[in-house]
């Protein structure tokens, strides 16, 4: 991984140390949701060395999203959030491999076999039924779930691990 030793990743490797950097750099992340929280997360993930990411979001960009979802511009209105979030995140780190799915995460193709390929699953969803669905899949596949959400002006993030923490 010579590219990860020199160039853009050298300061990150120096900060994290070799072992943690390799874990971050080789992790495969599933990000569910590309709205307000999802935009922040995809940006933070690529800037902190995570380079293998898949993002799923069913929504398209609306004018009302432009004031709180910083990756989106007026020219993006009507376009899929996941696709545009991927495009914009790539400007922060062109080395990242980001796959965008403009789809419903409850589709059969996003079942247990799909979830098993990821190191960590990150929820940035605003739908309680979808959060519960993801929680069940992560418990069934023994995947760590980072749950992020808001209630009014309050935000929260917590980790869900089978047998170690409470579930969603």
C-alpha positions as CSV (number, residue, x, y, z in Angstrom):
1,X,0.0,0.0,0.0
2,X,2.7,2.4,-1.1
3,X,0.2,5.1,-2.0
4,X,-1.1,5.0,1.6
5,X,2.4,5.5,3.0
6,X,3.3,8.6,1.1
7,X,1.5,11.6,-0.3
8,X,-2.0,12.5,1.0
9,X,-2.1,9.8,3.6
10,X,1.3,10.3,5.3
11,X,0.0,12.9,7.9
12,X,-3.0,10.6,8.7
13,X,-0.7,7.6,9.1
14,X,1.6,9.5,11.3
15,X,-1.3,10.7,13.5
16,X,-3.1,7.3,13.7
17,X,-0.1,5.0,13.7
18,X,0.4,2.2,11.2
19,X,-2.0,-0.4,12.8
20,X,-5.0,1.9,13.2
21,X,-4.4,3.6,9.8
22,X,-4.4,0.2,8.1
23,X,-7.7,-0.7,9.8
24,X,-9.3,2.5,8.7
25,X,-7.9,2.4,5.2
26,X,-8.9,-1.2,4.6
27,X,-12.4,-1.0,6.2
28,X,-15.5,-1.3,4.0
29,X,-18.2,1.1,5.2
30,X,-22.0,1.0,4.4
31,X,-23.5,4.5,4.8
32,X,-27.3,4.5,4.8
33,X,-28.7,7.9,4.1
34,X,-27.2,10.9,2.2
35,X,-29.2,13.7,3.7
36,X,-28.2,16.2,6.5
37,X,-26.2,13.7,8.6
38,X,-25.2,11.5,5.7
39,X,-23.6,14.5,3.9
40,X,-21.4,15.2,6.9
41,X,-20.6,11.6,7.4
42,X,-19.5,10.9,3.9
43,X,-17.3,13.9,3.9
44,X,-15.8,13.0,7.3
45,X,-15.2,9.4,6.2
46,X,-13.2,10.2,3.1
47,X,-11.2,12.9,4.8
48,X,-10.2,10.6,7.6
49,X,-8.9,7.8,5.4
50,X,-11.9,5.6,4.8
51,X,-11.8,4.9,1.0
52,X,-14.2,2.0,0.4
53,X,-17.7,3.2,1.0
54,X,-21.2,2.3,-0.4
55,X,-24.1,4.7,0.2
56,X,-27.8,4.0,-0.2
57,X,-30.5,6.7,-0.3
58,X,-33.9,6.6,-1.9
59,X,-34.5,10.3,-1.9
60,X,-33.8,13.0,-4.5
61,X,-32.6,16.5,-3.8
62,X,-35.2,19.1,-3.1
63,X,-34.8,22.9,-2.9
64,X,-35.4,22.7,0.8
65,X,-32.3,20.5,1.2
66,X,-30.0,23.2,0.0
67,X,-29.8,25.1,3.2
68,X,-28.8,22.2,5.4
69,X,-27.1,19.6,3.2
70,X,-23.9,21.3,2.2
71,X,-22.9,18.9,-0.6
72,X,-25.9,19.8,-2.7
73,X,-26.2,22.8,-5.1
74,X,-29.1,24.3,-7.0
75,X,-28.0,22.4,-10.1
76,X,-28.5,19.1,-8.2
77,X,-32.2,19.6,-7.5
78,X,-34.1,16.6,-8.7
79,X,-31.0,14.4,-8.7
80,X,-30.5,11.3,-6.4
81,X,-28.9,12.2,-3.1
82,X,-26.7,9.2,-3.0
83,X,-25.3,9.8,-6.5
84,X,-24.6,13.5,-5.9
85,X,-23.1,12.8,-2.4
86,X,-20.7,10.3,-4.0
87,X,-19.8,12.8,-6.7
88,X,-19.1,15.6,-4.2
89,X,-17.2,13.4,-1.7
90,X,-14.9,12.3,-4.5
91,X,-13.8,15.9,-4.8
92,X,-12.4,15.6,-1.2
93,X,-10.6,12.4,-2.0
94,X,-10.3,11.2,-5.5
95,X,-8.7,8.0,-4.3
96,X,-11.9,6.8,-2.6
97,X,-13.9,4.1,-4.1
98,X,-17.5,5.1,-3.4
99,X,-20.5,3.2,-4.8
100,X,-23.8,5.0,-4.8
101,X,-27.2,3.3,-4.8
102,X,-30.3,5.4,-5.5
103,X,-32.6,2.7,-4.0
104,X,-34.7,1.5,-1.1
105,X,-32.5,-0.2,1.4
106,X,-35.3,-2.6,2.1
107,X,-35.0,-4.2,-1.3
108,X,-34.1,-7.9,-1.3
109,X,-30.7,-7.2,-2.9
110,X,-29.7,-5.4,0.3
111,X,-30.3,-8.4,2.6
112,X,-28.0,-10.4,4.9
113,X,-25.5,-11.4,2.2
114,X,-25.1,-7.8,1.1
115,X,-24.5,-6.6,4.7
116,X,-22.0,-9.3,5.4
117,X,-19.4,-7.7,3.2
118,X,-19.0,-4.5,5.3
119,X,-16.8,-3.8,8.3
120,X,-19.2,-1.2,9.8
121,X,-22.7,0.0,8.9
122,X,-23.5,3.7,9.6
123,X,-27.1,4.9,9.8
124,X,-28.0,8.4,8.8
125,X,-31.6,7.7,8.4
126,X,-34.7,9.8,9.3
127,X,-37.1,6.9,9.1
128,X,-37.7,4.7,12.2
129,X,-38.9,1.7,10.2
130,X,-35.7,1.8,8.1
131,X,-33.6,2.1,11.3
132,X,-35.2,-0.9,12.8
133,X,-34.7,-2.9,9.6
134,X,-31.0,-2.0,9.5
135,X,-30.7,-2.8,13.2
136,X,-32.2,-6.3,12.6
137,X,-29.8,-6.9,9.7
138,X,-26.8,-5.8,11.6
139,X,-27.7,-8.0,14.6
140,X,-28.3,-11.0,12.3
141,X,-25.0,-10.5,10.5
142,X,-23.0,-9.5,13.6
143,X,-22.1,-6.1,12.1
144,X,-21.3,-3.0,14.2
145,X,-23.9,-0.4,13.6
146,X,-23.2,3.3,14.2
147,X,-26.6,4.9,14.7
148,X,-26.9,8.7,14.1
149,X,-30.0,10.7,14.3
150,X,-31.8,13.8,15.4
151,X,-34.9,14.7,17.4
152,X,-35.8,18.3,16.9
153,X,-32.5,20.2,17.5
154,X,-30.9,17.4,19.5
155,X,-28.6,14.9,17.8
156,X,-27.3,11.6,19.1
157,X,-24.9,8.9,18.0
158,X,-24.4,5.5,19.6
159,X,-22.8,2.2,18.7
160,X,-24.8,-1.0,18.5
161,X,-23.0,-4.3,18.8
162,X,-24.7,-7.7,19.2
163,X,-24.3,-9.0,22.7
164,X,-22.5,-5.8,24.0
165,X,-24.9,-2.9,23.7
166,X,-28.7,-2.4,23.6
167,X,-30.2,-2.5,20.1
168,X,-32.1,0.3,18.4
